[in-house]
Amino acid sequence: MSDSLSISLTMALGGAVPALAIGIIASAALKAIGRNPEAASAIQTNMILGMAFAEAIAIYSLVVALIIKFV
């Protein structure tokens, strides 16, 4: 497999999967807040933490793509 194809696949999957995960997390949090508005602050805190972890995966894929390119 060529380097450019490897980099492209790494970034495509590394960007699409965390984006899907962030959408699922936000959807679940909004549904939970709709059911129990009193717990909105706790739900929002956990939602932001989950989104940060999902976004970290995208950053890791960028690092892997750069390693593939330059090594």
CHARMM internal coordinates of N, CA and C (Angstrom, degrees):
IC EDIT
DIST 1 N 1 CA 1.4478
DIST 1 CA 1 C 1.5301
ANGL 1 N 1 CA 1 C 107.99
DIST 1 C 2 N 1.3220
ANGL 1 CA 1 C 2 N 115.79
DIHE 1 N 1 CA 1 C 2 N 135.46
DIST 2 N 2 CA 1.4595
ANGL 1 C 2 N 2 CA 119.06
DIHE 1 CA 1 C 2 N 2 CA -178.05
DIST 2 CA 2 C 1.5169
ANGL 2 N 2 CA 2 C 110.25
DIHE 1 C 2 N 2 CA 2 C -73.67
DIST 2 C 3 N 1.3332
ANGL 2 CA 2 C 3 N 114.81
DIHE 2 N 2 CA 2 C 3 N 159.67
DIST 3 N 3 CA 1.4575
ANGL 2 C 3 N 3 CA 120.49
DIHE 2 CA 2 C 3 N 3 CA -178.33
DIST 3 CA 3 C 1.5128
ANGL 3 N 3 CA 3 C 112.33
DIHE 2 C 3 N 3 CA 3 C -63.75
DIST 3 C 4 N 1.3353
ANGL 3 CA 3 C 4 N 117.15
DIHE 3 N 3 CA 3 C 4 N -40.48
DIST 4 N 4 CA 1.4611
ANGL 3 C 4 N 4 CA 118.57
DIHE 3 CA 3 C 4 N 4 CA -177.66
DIST 4 CA 4 C 1.5283
ANGL 4 N 4 CA 4 C 111.24
DIHE 3 C 4 N 4 CA 4 C -67.37
DIST 4 C 5 N 1.3274
ANGL 4 CA 4 C 5 N 118.01
DIHE 4 N 4 CA 4 C 5 N -34.56
DIST 5 N 5 CA 1.4569
ANGL 4 C 5 N 5 CA 120.88
DIHE 4 CA 4 C 5 N 5 CA 177.10
DIST 5 CA 5 C 1.5254
ANGL 5 N 5 CA 5 C 110.34
DIHE 4 C 5 N 5 CA 5 C -69.36
DIST 5 C 6 N 1.3145
ANGL 5 CA 5 C 6 N 117.26
DIHE 5 N 5 CA 5 C 6 N -39.43
DIST 6 N 6 CA 1.4621
ANGL 5 C 6 N 6 CA 121.06
DIHE 5 CA 5 C 6 N 6 CA 177.64
DIST 6 CA 6 C 1.5183
ANGL 6 N 6 CA 6 C 111.13
DIHE 5 C 6 N 6 CA 6 C -62.94
DIST 6 C 7 N 1.3201
ANGL 6 CA 6 C 7 N 115.56
DIHE 6 N 6 CA 6 C 7 N -43.76
DIST 7 N 7 CA 1.4630
ANGL 6 C 7 N 7 CA 120.10
DIHE 6 CA 6 C 7 N 7 CA 179.61
DIST 7 CA 7 C 1.5265
ANGL 7 N 7 CA 7 C 110.00
DIHE 6 C 7 N 7 CA 7 C -65.13
DIST 7 C 8 N 1.3201
ANGL 7 CA 7 C 8 N 116.56
DIHE 7 N 7 CA 7 C 8 N -42.31
DIST 8 N 8 CA 1.4640
ANGL 7 C 8 N 8 CA 120.53
DIHE 7 CA 7 C 8 N 8 CA -179.60
DIST 8 CA 8 C 1.5230
ANGL 8 N 8 CA 8 C 111.56
DIHE 7 C 8 N 8 CA 8 C -63.10
DIST 8 C 9 N 1.3145
ANGL 8 CA 8 C 9 N 117.26
DIHE 8 N 8 CA 8 C 9 N -45.78
DIST 9 N 9 CA 1.4603
ANGL 8 C 9 N 9 CA 120.45
DIHE 8 CA 8 C 9 N 9 CA 179.33
DIST 9 CA 9 C 1.5253
ANGL 9 N 9 CA 9 C 111.78
DIHE 8 C 9 N 9 CA 9 C -66.19
DIST 9 C 10 N 1.3143
ANGL 9 CA 9 C 10 N 116.26
DIHE 9 N 9 CA 9 C 10 N -38.81
DIST 10 N 10 CA 1.4649
ANGL 9 C 10 N 10 CA 120.23
DIHE 9 CA 9 C 10 N 10 CA 178.55
DIST 10 CA 10 C 1.5202
ANGL 10 N 10 CA 10 C 110.97
DIHE 9 C 10 N 10 CA 10 C -61.22
DIST 10 C 11 N 1.3164
ANGL 10 CA 10 C 11 N 116.73
DIHE 10 N 10 CA 10 C 11 N -46.41
DIST 11 N 11 CA 1.4632
ANGL 10 C 11 N 11 CA 119.88
DIHE 10 CA 10 C 11 N 11 CA -178.53
DIST 11 CA 11 C 1.5237
ANGL 11 N 11 CA 11 C 111.87
DIHE 10 C 11 N 11 CA 11 C -73.52
DIST 11 C 12 N 1.3309
ANGL 11 CA 11 C 12 N 117.93
DIHE 11 N 11 CA 11 C 12 N -34.60
DIST 12 N 12 CA 1.4643
ANGL 11 C 12 N 12 CA 120.06
DIHE 11 CA 11 C 12 N 12 CA 179.50
DIST 12 CA 12 C 1.5254
ANGL 12 N 12 CA 12 C 110.83
DIHE 11 C 12 N 12 CA 12 C -65.61
DIST 12 C 13 N 1.3133
ANGL 12 CA 12 C 13 N 116.71
DIHE 12 N 12 CA 12 C 13 N -49.82
DIST 13 N 13 CA 1.4625
ANGL 12 C 13 N 13 CA 119.68
DIHE 12 CA 12 C 13 N 13 CA 178.94
DIST 13 CA 13 C 1.5260
ANGL 13 N 13 CA 13 C 111.34
DIHE 12 C 13 N 13 CA 13 C -70.59
DIST 13 C 14 N 1.3199
ANGL 13 CA 13 C 14 N 115.95
DIHE 13 N 13 CA 13 C 14 N -37.74
DIST 14 N 14 CA 1.4640
ANGL 13 C 14 N 14 CA 120.46
DIHE 13 CA 13 C 14 N 14 CA -179.57
DIST 14 CA 14 C 1.5100
ANGL 14 N 14 CA 14 C 113.15
DIHE 13 C 14 N 14 CA 14 C -69.62
DIST 14 C 15 N 1.3098
ANGL 14 CA 14 C 15 N 118.28
DIHE 14 N 14 CA 14 C 15 N -18.54
DIST 15 N 15 CA 1.4577
ANGL 14 C 15 N 15 CA 121.22
DIHE 14 CA 14 C 15 N 15 CA 176.05
DIST 15 CA 15 C 1.5121
ANGL 15 N 15 CA 15 C 112.99
DIHE 14 C 15 N 15 CA 15 C -98.13
DIST 15 C 16 N 1.3274
ANGL 15 CA 15 C 16 N 117.19
DIHE 15 N 15 CA 15 C 16 N -35.50
DIST 16 N 16 CA 1.4639
ANGL 15 C 16 N 16 CA 121.31
DIHE 15 CA 15 C 16 N 16 CA -175.95
DIST 16 CA 16 C 1.5270
ANGL 16 N 16 CA 16 C 112.41
DIHE 15 C 16 N 16 CA 16 C -74.56
DIST 16 C 17 N 1.2999
ANGL 16 CA 16 C 17 N 117.25
DIHE 16 N 16 CA 16 C 17 N -42.78
DIST 17 N 17 CA 1.4640
ANGL 16 C 17 N 17 CA 120.14
DIHE 16 CA 16 C 17 N 17 CA -176.42
DIST 17 CA 17 C 1.5322
ANGL 17 N 17 CA 17 C 111.79
DIHE 16 C 17 N 17 CA 17 C -66.76
DIST 17 C 18 N 1.3427
ANGL 17 CA 17 C 18 N 119.61
DIHE 17 N 17 CA 17 C 18 N -47.60
DIST 18 N 18 CA 1.4684
ANGL 17 C 18 N 18 CA 117.80
DIHE 17 CA 17 C 18 N 18 CA 175.58
DIST 18 CA 18 C 1.5285
ANGL 18 N 18 CA 18 C 113.41
DIHE 17 C 18 N 18 CA 18 C -62.90
DIST 18 C 19 N 1.3301
ANGL 18 CA 18 C 19 N 117.76
DIHE 18 N 18 CA 18 C 19 N -33.84
DIST 19 N 19 CA 1.4688
ANGL 18 C 19 N 19 CA 119.92
DIHE 18 CA 18 C 19 N 19 CA 177.31
DIST 19 CA 19 C 1.5229
ANGL 19 N 19 CA 19 C 110.48
DIHE 18 C 19 N 19 CA 19 C -63.78
DIST 19 C 20 N 1.3140
ANGL 19 CA 19 C 20 N 117.33
DIHE 19 N 19 CA 19 C 20 N -41.84
DIST 20 N 20 CA 1.4593
ANGL 19 C 20 N 20 CA 121.55
DIHE 19 CA 19 C 20 N 20 CA 176.25
DIST 20 CA 20 C 1.5250
ANGL 20 N 20 CA 20 C 110.47
DIHE 19 C 20 N 20 CA 20 C -63.46
DIST 20 C 21 N 1.3217
ANGL 20 CA 20 C 21 N 116.96
DIHE 20 N 20 CA 20 C 21 N -43.10
DIST 21 N 21 CA 1.4645
ANGL 20 C 21 N 21 CA 120.88
DIHE 20 CA 20 C 21 N 21 CA 179.91
DIST 21 CA 21 C 1.5308
ANGL 21 N 21 CA 21 C 111.15
DIHE 20 C 21 N 21 CA 21 C -63.50
DIST 21 C 22 N 1.3211
ANGL 21 CA 21 C 22 N 117.42
DIHE 21 N 21 CA 21 C 22 N -41.16
DIST 22 N 22 CA 1.4579
ANGL 21 C 22 N 22 CA 120.52
DIHE 21 CA 21 C 22 N 22 CA 179.02
DIST 22 CA 22 C 1.5229
ANGL 22 N 22 CA 22 C 110.35
DIHE 21 C 22 N 22 CA 22 C -64.10
DIST 22 C 23 N 1.3128
ANGL 22 CA 22 C 23 N 117.85
DIHE 22 N 22 CA 22 C 23 N -39.88
DIST 23 N 23 CA 1.4577
ANGL 22 C 23 N 23 CA 121.05
DIHE 22 CA 22 C 23 N 23 CA 176.71
DIST 23 CA 23 C 1.5172
ANGL 23 N 23 CA 23 C 112.36
DIHE 22 C 23 N 23 CA 23 C -62.94
DIST 23 C 24 N 1.3094
ANGL 23 CA 23 C 24 N 117.11
DIHE 23 N 23 CA 23 C 24 N -41.61
DIST 24 N 24 CA 1.4610
ANGL 23 C 24 N 24 CA 121.16
DIHE 23 CA 23 C 24 N 24 CA 178.69
DIST 24 CA 24 C 1.5270
ANGL 24 N 24 CA 24 C 110.46
DIHE 23 C 24 N 24 CA 24 C -66.49
DIST 24 C 25 N 1.3231
ANGL 24 CA 24 C 25 N 116.82
DIHE 24 N 24 CA 24 C 25 N -41.78
DIST 25 N 25 CA 1.4672
ANGL 24 C 25 N 25 CA 120.90
DIHE 24 CA 24 C 25 N 25 CA 179.39
DIST 25 CA 25 C 1.5278
ANGL 25 N 25 CA 25 C 110.46
DIHE 24 C 25 N 25 CA 25 C -62.65
DIST 25 C 26 N 1.3223
ANGL 25 CA 25 C 26 N 116.90
DIHE 25 N 25 CA 25 C 26 N -46.23
DIST 26 N 26 CA 1.4688
ANGL 25 C 26 N 26 CA 120.53
DIHE 25 CA 25 C 26 N 26 CA -179.01
DIST 26 CA 26 C 1.5266
ANGL 26 N 26 CA 26 C 110.70
DIHE 25 C 26 N 26 CA 26 C -64.52
DIST 26 C 27 N 1.3155
ANGL 26 CA 26 C 27 N 117.17
DIHE 26 N 26 CA 26 C 27 N -41.42
DIST 27 N 27 CA 1.4599
ANGL 26 C 27 N 27 CA 121.09
DIHE 26 CA 26 C 27 N 27 CA 179.33
DIST 27 CA 27 C 1.5301
ANGL 27 N 27 CA 27 C 111.06
DIHE 26 C 27 N 27 CA 27 C -62.02
DIST 27 C 28 N 1.3163
ANGL 27 CA 27 C 28 N 116.50
DIHE 27 N 27 CA 27 C 28 N -45.70
DIST 28 N 28 CA 1.4644
ANGL 27 C 28 N 28 CA 120.07
DIHE 27 CA 27 C 28 N 28 CA -179.77
DIST 28 CA 28 C 1.5277
ANGL 28 N 28 CA 28 C 111.16
DIHE 27 C 28 N 28 CA 28 C -65.44
DIST 28 C 29 N 1.3294
ANGL 28 CA 28 C 29 N 116.45
DIHE 28 N 28 CA 28 C 29 N -38.73
DIST 29 N 29 CA 1.4639
ANGL 28 C 29 N 29 CA 119.33
DIHE 28 CA 28 C 29 N 29 CA 179.57
DIST 29 CA 29 C 1.5254
ANGL 29 N 29 CA 29 C 111.40
DIHE 28 C 29 N 29 CA 29 C -66.62
DIST 29 C 30 N 1.3219
ANGL 29 CA 29 C 30 N 117.51
DIHE 29 N 29 CA 29 C 30 N -41.35
DIST 30 N 30 CA 1.4588
ANGL 29 C 30 N 30 CA 120.08
DIHE 29 CA 29 C 30 N 30 CA 178.94
DIST 30 CA 30 C 1.5244
ANGL 30 N 30 CA 30 C 111.83
DIHE 29 C 30 N 30 CA 30 C -65.78
DIST 30 C 31 N 1.3201
ANGL 30 CA 30 C 31 N 117.06
DIHE 30 N 30 CA 30 C 31 N -37.63
DIST 31 N 31 CA 1.4641
ANGL 30 C 31 N 31 CA 120.35
DIHE 30 CA 30 C 31 N 31 CA 176.24
DIST 31 CA 31 C 1.5321
ANGL 31 N 31 CA 31 C 110.56
DIHE 30 C 31 N 31 CA 31 C -65.16
DIST 31 C 32 N 1.3322
ANGL 31 CA 31 C 32 N 116.02
DIHE 31 N 31 CA 31 C 32 N -41.07
DIST 32 N 32 CA 1.4655
ANGL 31 C 32 N 32 CA 119.77
DIHE 31 CA 31 C 32 N 32 CA -179.92
DIST 32 CA 32 C 1.5281
ANGL 32 N 32 CA 32 C 110.96
DIHE 31 C 32 N 32 CA 32 C -66.74
DIST 32 C 33 N 1.3188
ANGL 32 CA 32 C 33 N 117.53
DIHE 32 N 32 CA 32 C 33 N -40.54
DIST 33 N 33 CA 1.4630
ANGL 32 C 33 N 33 CA 120.67
DIHE 32 CA 32 C 33 N 33 CA 177.83
DIST 33 CA 33 C 1.5229
ANGL 33 N 33 CA 33 C 110.09
DIHE 32 C 33 N 33 CA 33 C -65.89
DIST 33 C 34 N 1.3150
ANGL 33 CA 33 C 34 N 117.55
DIHE 33 N 33 CA 33 C 34 N -36.97
DIST 34 N 34 CA 1.4538
ANGL 33 C 34 N 34 CA 120.87
DIHE 33 CA 33 C 34 N 34 CA 176.78
DIST 34 CA 34 C 1.5174
ANGL 34 N 34 CA 34 C 112.75
DIHE 33 C 34 N 34 CA 34 C -63.18
DIST 34 C 35 N 1.3246
ANGL 34 CA 34 C 35 N 116.66
DIHE 34 N 34 CA 34 C 35 N -34.92
DIST 35 N 35 CA 1.4648
ANGL 34 C 35 N 35 CA 120.68
DIHE 34 CA 34 C 35 N 35 CA 179.41
DIST 35 CA 35 C 1.5213
ANGL 35 N 35 CA 35 C 112.31
DIHE 34 C 35 N 35 CA 35 C -78.94
DIST 35 C 36 N 1.3388
ANGL 35 CA 35 C 36 N 116.33
DIHE 35 N 35 CA 35 C 36 N -33.91
DIST 36 N 36 CA 1.4679
ANGL 35 C 36 N 36 CA 120.50
DIHE 35 CA 35 C 36 N 36 CA -175.17
DIST 36 CA 36 C 1.5268
ANGL 36 N 36 CA 36 C 109.49
DIHE 35 C 36 N 36 CA 36 C -139.18
DIST 36 C 37 N 1.3282
ANGL 36 CA 36 C 37 N 118.00
DIHE 36 N 36 CA 36 C 37 N 80.65
DIST 37 N 37 CA 1.4695
ANGL 36 C 37 N 37 CA 120.42
DIHE 36 CA 36 C 37 N 37 CA -176.32
DIST 37 CA 37 C 1.5290
ANGL 37 N 37 CA 37 C 114.32
DIHE 36 C 37 N 37 CA 37 C -63.15
DIST 37 C 38 N 1.3269
ANGL 37 CA 37 C 38 N 117.99
DIHE 37 N 37 CA 37 C 38 N -24.31
DIST 38 N 38 CA 1.4732
ANGL 37 C 38 N 38 CA 119.97
DIHE 37 CA 37 C 38 N 38 CA -179.97
DIST 38 CA 38 C 1.5215
ANGL 38 N 38 CA 38 C 112.00
DIHE 37 C 38 N 38 CA 38 C -66.78
DIST 38 C 39 N 1.3131
ANGL 38 CA 38 C 39 N 117.70
DIHE 38 N 38 CA 38 C 39 N -25.60
DIST 39 N 39 CA 1.4590
ANGL 38 C 39 N 39 CA 121.76
DIHE 38 CA 38 C 39 N 39 CA -178.32
DIST 39 CA 39 C 1.5278
ANGL 39 N 39 CA 39 C 112.24
DIHE 38 C 39 N 39 CA 39 C -95.48
DIST 39 C 40 N 1.3294
ANGL 39 CA 39 C 40 N 117.11
DIHE 39 N 39 CA 39 C 40 N 18.39
DIST 40 N 40 CA 1.4702
ANGL 39 C 40 N 40 CA 120.34
DIHE 39 CA 39 C 40 N 40 CA -174.32
DIST 40 CA 40 C 1.5235
ANGL 40 N 40 CA 40 C 112.50
DIHE 39 C 40 N 40 CA 40 C -60.96
DIST 40 C 41 N 1.3276
ANGL 40 CA 40 C 41 N 118.60
DIHE 40 N 40 CA 40 C 41 N -39.26
DIST 41 N 41 CA 1.4705
ANGL 40 C 41 N 41 CA 119.09
DIHE 40 CA 40 C 41 N 41 CA -177.30
DIST 41 CA 41 C 1.5201
ANGL 41 N 41 CA 41 C 111.71
DIHE 40 C 41 N 41 CA 41 C -67.31
DIST 41 C 42 N 1.3210
ANGL 41 CA 41 C 42 N 117.58
DIHE 41 N 41 CA 41 C 42 N -40.94
DIST 42 N 42 CA 1.4681
ANGL 41 C 42 N 42 CA 120.55
DIHE 41 CA 41 C 42 N 42 CA 178.41
DIST 42 CA 42 C 1.5213
ANGL 42 N 42 CA 42 C 110.97
DIHE 41 C 42 N 42 CA 42 C -67.61
DIST 42 C 43 N 1.3298
ANGL 42 CA 42 C 43 N 116.63
DIHE 42 N 42 CA 42 C 43 N -41.02
DIST 43 N 43 CA 1.4679
ANGL 42 C 43 N 43 CA 120.40
DIHE 42 CA 42 C 43 N 43 CA 179.54
DIST 43 CA 43 C 1.5226
ANGL 43 N 43 CA 43 C 109.89
DIHE 42 C 43 N 43 CA 43 C -65.55
DIST 43 C 44 N 1.3293
ANGL 43 CA 43 C 44 N 116.98
DIHE 43 N 43 CA 43 C 44 N -42.27
DIST 44 N 44 CA 1.4621
ANGL 43 C 44 N 44 CA 120.56
DIHE 43 CA 43 C 44 N 44 CA -178.73
DIST 44 CA 44 C 1.5237
ANGL 44 N 44 CA 44 C 111.31
DIHE 43 C 44 N 44 CA 44 C -64.60
DIST 44 C 45 N 1.3211
ANGL 44 CA 44 C 45 N 116.92
DIHE 44 N 44 CA 44 C 45 N -39.67
DIST 45 N 45 CA 1.4685
ANGL 44 C 45 N 45 CA 120.00
DIHE 44 CA 44 C 45 N 45 CA 178.10
DIST 45 CA 45 C 1.5275
ANGL 45 N 45 CA 45 C 110.95
DIHE 44 C 45 N 45 CA 45 C -61.67
DIST 45 C 46 N 1.3252
ANGL 45 CA 45 C 46 N 116.14
DIHE 45 N 45 CA 45 C 46 N -46.98
DIST 46 N 46 CA 1.4684
ANGL 45 C 46 N 46 CA 119.73
DIHE 45 CA 45 C 46 N 46 CA 179.19
DIST 46 CA 46 C 1.5213
ANGL 46 N 46 CA 46 C 111.36
DIHE 45 C 46 N 46 CA 46 C -66.21
DIST 46 C 47 N 1.3341
ANGL 46 CA 46 C 47 N 117.56
DIHE 46 N 46 CA 46 C 47 N -35.51
DIST 47 N 47 CA 1.4608
ANGL 46 C 47 N 47 CA 120.99
DIHE 46 CA 46 C 47 N 47 CA 178.92
DIST 47 CA 47 C 1.5307
ANGL 47 N 47 CA 47 C 110.43
DIHE 46 C 47 N 47 CA 47 C -63.59
DIST 47 C 48 N 1.3117
ANGL 47 CA 47 C 48 N 116.95
DIHE 47 N 47 CA 47 C 48 N -45.79
DIST 48 N 48 CA 1.4671
ANGL 47 C 48 N 48 CA 120.23
DIHE 47 CA 47 C 48 N 48 CA -179.20
DIST 48 CA 48 C 1.5246
ANGL 48 N 48 CA 48 C 110.52
DIHE 47 C 48 N 48 CA 48 C -64.51
DIST 48 C 49 N 1.3079
ANGL 48 CA 48 C 49 N 117.54
DIHE 48 N 48 CA 48 C 49 N -39.53
DIST 49 N 49 CA 1.4618
ANGL 48 C 49 N 49 CA 120.91
DIHE 48 CA 48 C 49 N 49 CA 177.57
DIST 49 CA 49 C 1.5265
ANGL 49 N 49 CA 49 C 111.21
DIHE 48 C 49 N 49 CA 49 C -63.34
DIST 49 C 50 N 1.3286
ANGL 49 CA 49 C 50 N 116.75
DIHE 49 N 49 CA 49 C 50 N -44.16
DIST 50 N 50 CA 1.4651
ANGL 49 C 50 N 50 CA 120.54
DIHE 49 CA 49 C 50 N 50 CA 177.62
DIST 50 CA 50 C 1.5093
ANGL 50 N 50 CA 50 C 112.38
DIHE 49 C 50 N 50 CA 50 C -63.50
DIST 50 C 51 N 1.3354
ANGL 50 CA 50 C 51 N 117.15
DIHE 50 N 50 CA 50 C 51 N -39.67
DIST 51 N 51 CA 1.4678
ANGL 50 C 51 N 51 CA 120.45
DIHE 50 CA 50 C 51 N 51 CA 177.83
DIST 51 CA 51 C 1.5324
ANGL 51 N 51 CA 51 C 111.00
DIHE 50 C 51 N 51 CA 51 C -65.63
DIST 51 C 52 N 1.3126
ANGL 51 CA 51 C 52 N 117.11
DIHE 51 N 51 CA 51 C 52 N -37.21
DIST 52 N 52 CA 1.4685
ANGL 51 C 52 N 52 CA 120.09
DIHE 51 CA 51 C 52 N 52 CA 178.69
DIST 52 CA 52 C 1.5293
ANGL 52 N 52 CA 52 C 110.76
DIHE 51 C 52 N 52 CA 52 C -64.23
DIST 52 C 53 N 1.3297
ANGL 52 CA 52 C 53 N 116.90
DIHE 52 N 52 CA 52 C 53 N -41.68
DIST 53 N 53 CA 1.4667
ANGL 52 C 53 N 53 CA 119.81
DIHE 52 CA 52 C 53 N 53 CA 177.67
DIST 53 CA 53 C 1.5276
ANGL 53 N 53 CA 53 C 111.17
DIHE 52 C 53 N 53 CA 53 C -65.86
DIST 53 C 54 N 1.3177
ANGL 53 CA 53 C 54 N 117.36
DIHE 53 N 53 CA 53 C 54 N -39.32
DIST 54 N 54 CA 1.4637
ANGL 53 C 54 N 54 CA 120.17
DIHE 53 CA 53 C 54 N 54 CA 178.37
DIST 54 CA 54 C 1.5247
ANGL 54 N 54 CA 54 C 110.55
DIHE 53 C 54 N 54 CA 54 C -65.97
DIST 54 C 55 N 1.3194
ANGL 54 CA 54 C 55 N 117.07
DIHE 54 N 54 CA 54 C 55 N -39.71
DIST 55 N 55 CA 1.4653
ANGL 54 C 55 N 55 CA 120.58
DIHE 54 CA 54 C 55 N 55 CA 179.39
DIST 55 CA 55 C 1.5273
ANGL 55 N 55 CA 55 C 111.31
DIHE 54 C 55 N 55 CA 55 C -68.11
DIST 55 C 56 N 1.3238
ANGL 55 CA 55 C 56 N 117.43
DIHE 55 N 55 CA 55 C 56 N -29.65
DIST 56 N 56 CA 1.4621
ANGL 55 C 56 N 56 CA 120.46
DIHE 55 CA 55 C 56 N 56 CA 177.68
DIST 56 CA 56 C 1.5203
ANGL 56 N 56 CA 56 C 111.04
DIHE 55 C 56 N 56 CA 56 C -62.42
DIST 56 C 57 N 1.3228
ANGL 56 CA 56 C 57 N 117.57
DIHE 56 N 56 CA 56 C 57 N -32.03
DIST 57 N 57 CA 1.4660
ANGL 56 C 57 N 57 CA 120.97
DIHE 56 CA 56 C 57 N 57 CA 177.62
DIST 57 CA 57 C 1.5214
ANGL 57 N 57 CA 57 C 110.44
DIHE 56 C 57 N 57 CA 57 C -62.48
DIST 57 C 58 N 1.3404
ANGL 57 CA 57 C 58 N 116.99
DIHE 57 N 57 CA 57 C 58 N -39.42
DIST 58 N 58 CA 1.4605
ANGL 57 C 58 N 58 CA 120.28
DIHE 57 CA 57 C 58 N 58 CA 177.84
DIST 58 CA 58 C 1.5299
ANGL 58 N 58 CA 58 C 110.75
DIHE 57 C 58 N 58 CA 58 C -64.25
DIST 58 C 59 N 1.3058
ANGL 58 CA 58 C 59 N 116.99
DIHE 58 N 58 CA 58 C 59 N -38.56
DIST 59 N 59 CA 1.4700
ANGL 58 C 59 N 59 CA 120.39
DIHE 58 CA 58 C 59 N 59 CA 178.38
DIST 59 CA 59 C 1.5251
ANGL 59 N 59 CA 59 C 109.87
DIHE 58 C 59 N 59 CA 59 C -67.09
DIST 59 C 60 N 1.3294
ANGL 59 CA 59 C 60 N 117.23
DIHE 59 N 59 CA 59 C 60 N -39.10
DIST 60 N 60 CA 1.4666
ANGL 59 C 60 N 60 CA 119.92
DIHE 59 CA 59 C 60 N 60 CA 176.93
DIST 60 CA 60 C 1.5213
ANGL 60 N 60 CA 60 C 111.12
DIHE 59 C 60 N 60 CA 60 C -62.09
DIST 60 C 61 N 1.3175
ANGL 60 CA 60 C 61 N 117.68
DIHE 60 N 60 CA 60 C 61 N -38.44
DIST 61 N 61 CA 1.4674
ANGL 60 C 61 N 61 CA 119.86
DIHE 60 CA 60 C 61 N 61 CA 179.21
DIST 61 CA 61 C 1.5223
ANGL 61 N 61 CA 61 C 110.83
DIHE 60 C 61 N 61 CA 61 C -66.96
DIST 61 C 62 N 1.3227
ANGL 61 CA 61 C 62 N 117.46
DIHE 61 N 61 CA 61 C 62 N -34.65
DIST 62 N 62 CA 1.4674
ANGL 61 C 62 N 62 CA 120.19
DIHE 61 CA 61 C 62 N 62 CA 174.78
DIST 62 CA 62 C 1.5167
ANGL 62 N 62 CA 62 C 110.48
DIHE 61 C 62 N 62 CA 62 C -63.19
DIST 62 C 63 N 1.3065
ANGL 62 CA 62 C 63 N 117.49
DIHE 62 N 62 CA 62 C 63 N -43.04
DIST 63 N 63 CA 1.4701
ANGL 62 C 63 N 63 CA 121.18
DIHE 62 CA 62 C 63 N 63 CA 178.13
DIST 63 CA 63 C 1.5219
ANGL 63 N 63 CA 63 C 110.63
DIHE 62 C 63 N 63 CA 63 C -62.49
DIST 63 C 64 N 1.3260
ANGL 63 CA 63 C 64 N 117.44
DIHE 63 N 63 CA 63 C 64 N -42.75
DIST 64 N 64 CA 1.4713
ANGL 63 C 64 N 64 CA 120.83
DIHE 63 CA 63 C 64 N 64 CA 178.66
DIST 64 CA 64 C 1.5231
ANGL 64 N 64 CA 64 C 110.38
DIHE 63 C 64 N 64 CA 64 C -63.49
DIST 64 C 65 N 1.3386
ANGL 64 CA 64 C 65 N 117.14
DIHE 64 N 64 CA 64 C 65 N -41.38
DIST 65 N 65 CA 1.4666
ANGL 64 C 65 N 65 CA 120.24
DIHE 64 CA 64 C 65 N 65 CA 178.58
DIST 65 CA 65 C 1.5210
ANGL 65 N 65 CA 65 C 111.00
DIHE 64 C 65 N 65 CA 65 C -62.94
DIST 65 C 66 N 1.3233
ANGL 65 CA 65 C 66 N 117.34
DIHE 65 N 65 CA 65 C 66 N -40.12
DIST 66 N 66 CA 1.4695
ANGL 65 C 66 N 66 CA 119.97
DIHE 65 CA 65 C 66 N 66 CA 177.74
DIST 66 CA 66 C 1.5179
ANGL 66 N 66 CA 66 C 111.67
DIHE 65 C 66 N 66 CA 66 C -67.27
DIST 66 C 67 N 1.3156
ANGL 66 CA 66 C 67 N 117.33
DIHE 66 N 66 CA 66 C 67 N -36.33
DIST 67 N 67 CA 1.4608
ANGL 66 C 67 N 67 CA 120.37
DIHE 66 CA 66 C 67 N 67 CA 176.71
DIST 67 CA 67 C 1.5229
ANGL 67 N 67 CA 67 C 110.10
DIHE 66 C 67 N 67 CA 67 C -65.01
DIST 67 C 68 N 1.3431
ANGL 67 CA 67 C 68 N 117.00
DIHE 67 N 67 CA 67 C 68 N -43.17
DIST 68 N 68 CA 1.4666
ANGL 67 C 68 N 68 CA 120.42
DIHE 67 CA 67 C 68 N 68 CA 177.75
DIST 68 CA 68 C 1.5229
ANGL 68 N 68 CA 68 C 110.64
DIHE 67 C 68 N 68 CA 68 C -60.69
DIST 68 C 69 N 1.3256
ANGL 68 CA 68 C 69 N 116.71
DIHE 68 N 68 CA 68 C 69 N -40.50
DIST 69 N 69 CA 1.4599
ANGL 68 C 69 N 69 CA 120.68
DIHE 68 CA 68 C 69 N 69 CA -177.32
DIST 69 CA 69 C 1.5264
ANGL 69 N 69 CA 69 C 112.45
DIHE 68 C 69 N 69 CA 69 C -68.36
DIST 69 C 70 N 1.3068
ANGL 69 CA 69 C 70 N 117.49
DIHE 69 N 69 CA 69 C 70 N -43.07
DIST 70 N 70 CA 1.4547
ANGL 69 C 70 N 70 CA 119.76
DIHE 69 CA 69 C 70 N 70 CA -170.48
DIST 70 CA 70 C 1.5269
ANGL 70 N 70 CA 70 C 115.10
DIHE 69 C 70 N 70 CA 70 C -101.64
DIST 70 C 71 N 1.3157
ANGL 70 CA 70 C 71 N 118.24
DIHE 70 N 70 CA 70 C 71 N -2.98
DIST 71 N 71 CA 1.4723
ANGL 70 C 71 N 71 CA 119.24
DIHE 70 CA 70 C 71 N 71 CA -179.75
DIST 71 CA 71 C 1.5059
ANGL 71 N 71 CA 71 C 110.28
DIHE 70 C 71 N 71 CA 71 C -113.04
END
COOR INIT
IC SEED 1 N 1 CA 1 C
IC BUILD
